[in-house]
Amino acid sequence: MSFNIRQGRALDGHNRWYKRRDLVFEVIRRYRPHVLGLQEAHHLQLAEVLSALDAYGSVAERRYGGRFGAFAPILFDRGRLEAGRGGDFWLAPDPDGHRRRGWDAAVPRICTWALLRDKQADTGDGSFAVFNTHVDHRGKQAQVHSARLLAERLGAVTHLPRLLLADLNANEQSEALRVLLASGLRDTYRVMRPDEEPFFTYHRFNGARAGGRLGKIDFILCDDRWTVCDAQIVRDEFDGRLPSDHYPVVATLALGDPEVS
């Protein structure tokens, strides 16, 4: 699951974090992802998610964004997976340097990565690489350059199956997504629904009424060592209320070919 949970310091009226956090917890419980990439998770939000959902461990390094910052953490089901090495890098010309805005970005942006191992793997040791990020919402150059940087860093771990969980802030027609697809990644949603009319994931708490001008900007991308069994945009509502201003996206994946024993 990739899920932008909307930063908890926003003054969103009846959609403020403390009024909708239980909805976020419930969506995660319903879908029970083994791997969960969150975007816009402030320290308090991440702590509350981990407290409410104690089956999960977390890889969360430095914060990104504005004055108070947020994490782009990778959560993992500790009963199924274990974490190995992890870290992060800035979406900027000097990705391993000090925090700063990259290119024409509005705020600093980061990518968190982790090596995870499936303890129930039937073949091999079950290890794979996960990257989770939140690309800038304003900088068009930053979106493309960030995609190139992500493709480069993902290319450094081609010995492992790879996943990218992302709020790209760029849609299916964007140059940023084209860069990532050209690097060998696939959009899990489009693998399952290649001919479906474009839908949107950012809705400003308005759900289907939003119209979706930006299109689908939230993605689970994978390389060809994964079999995509299912993929969805999660549009669950709770008495007309929505857990965030983004719909989360989910995918069911298998390492290799699930038909081969």
Protein Blocks (a to p, Z undefined) as FASTA:
>chain_A
ZZdehiakbcghjmbfklmmmmmmmmmmmnopabdcdehiafklmmmmmmmmmmbccddf
bdehjfnopaddddddfklpccdddddddddfblmlccddehjafbdcdddddddddfkb
fbhjhpacdddddddfklmmlmmmmmmmmmmmmmmmmmbccdddddehpafkbmklmmmm
mnopacfklmmmmmbccddfbeghnajmnoomnopabdcdddfkbccfbdcddfbdeehi
afbfbdcddddddehjfkbZZ
